[in-house]
Amino acid sequence: MDARAIIAGLRRGETVDADALKWFAKGLADQSVSDAQAGAFAMAVCLQGLGHAGRTALTLAMQKSGRTLSWDVDGPVLDKHSTGGVGDCVSLVLAPALAACGAYVPMISGRGLGHTGGTLDKMESISGLSTSVDETQFKRIIDQAGCAIVSASADIAPADKRLYAIRDVTATVESLDLITASILSKKLAADLDGLVLDVKVGSGAFMKRLDEARALATALVETSNSAGCPTTALITDMNAPLATSLGNALEVAEVMKVLHGKERGALYELTLALGAQLLFSGGVFDSEDAAREKLSNVIVSGAAAERFGKMIVAMGGPLGFVDNPERYLPEAPVIREITATQTGFVSAIDGEALGLAVVDLGGGRQVESDLVDPAVGLSDVATLGAKIEKGQPLARVHAAREGQADRAASAVRQAVALSDTPPVKQTLVHAVIS
């Protein structure tokens, strides 16, 4: 095999066979393919595409470029992936809820980059908790709690880790084939019996248009199913934050409200929608309605919160977290209301602008090496359609310094639009792709 011949064939739009893609993925993992060749490969794929068969072959090649997991458990192994949004902390509710329904959830997650938050950063805002575990620890947590939310080890899909870094500096991030292979290579390495994908669309998502989201959802579902993992995707609305808090510790606090049965908003509803689809397609329940009812019951009864608590302890967190979460979450020194300058209905929210405001506060990353302040962010963010009187709060800012709070206040006022009439009610789930 020759990297140059593979790249040249791709550049000409020729079909590259599975063996060649497997060889190239191995070269990415063991460094025998150079950075220049990796960049040229990514650009050729970005310009010419791989087609369905090539996309599946690349996904499987990158999955098999490193270690794959296996499980000896008495129930289905299920997982969920989100393409990223603002105030999106569904994973922290869904994983323990699925575990309380009899599934096992080995969730390998990522960190925040850009305007979207990262699940690992949210988990690590809990005092003492570590998401970096080895395979023995990973399996022990799954045995004890039924779920674990951890970071990928270096030997899980190493070809993807290398190619992702190359794509970031060669303007090839947008390739549908490369996005699909990147997401699924890591998920399939976890040896799943079922997967549900939450493909976001709207102002707070990477995909702003429904046709873009549908194309990605279709590519992901077709590829994952072809690779042998039963998969469904929900295209969900991200024209407003999913939770009313943005920022790591603040979102964990909101998760606990849901797990304690005190919150029944969009976060709760999307958890049920994704979980019901996954439990049904994974064969755990005979219908989505039965799965949805069970999920609701395990949340309301506290069974999901109990699983969450077991996971937290097994990952090094405090024993009393579930009963007293505020004791173990950091608090920002500056907390200030951001008030409306006029009366009106919340008619639009620029989710990306709010996410970037949290990044500016120190709650996210502009580059991968940035440190994150887990305490900062926004809470009590006004919801779409709410009637706000002049002088009432649009949100509360949690900041490390007064100057940061000033900038966040300005950003929120620009991001939240008020009008004389309420907006059309948003649909939470736009489509299901299976």
NORLINFEN-V787883 format. One record per helix or strand of 3 or more residues. SS is the DSSP state (H for helix, E for strand). FROM is the first residue (numbers start at 1). TO is the last residue. If there is no record, write none. Layout:
SS:FROM:TO + SS:FROM:TO
This chain:
H:3:11 + H:18:30 + H:35:48 + H:51:63 + E:77:82 + H:90:100 + E:104:109 + H:119:123 + H:135:145 + E:147:151 + H:158:169 + H:176:188 + E:194:201 + H:210:226 + E:231:237 + H:248:259 + H:266:281 + H:288:300 + H:303:314 + H:325:328 + E:334:339 + E:344:349 + H:351:363 + E:377:379 + E:393:399 + H:402:415 + E:416:419 + E:429:433
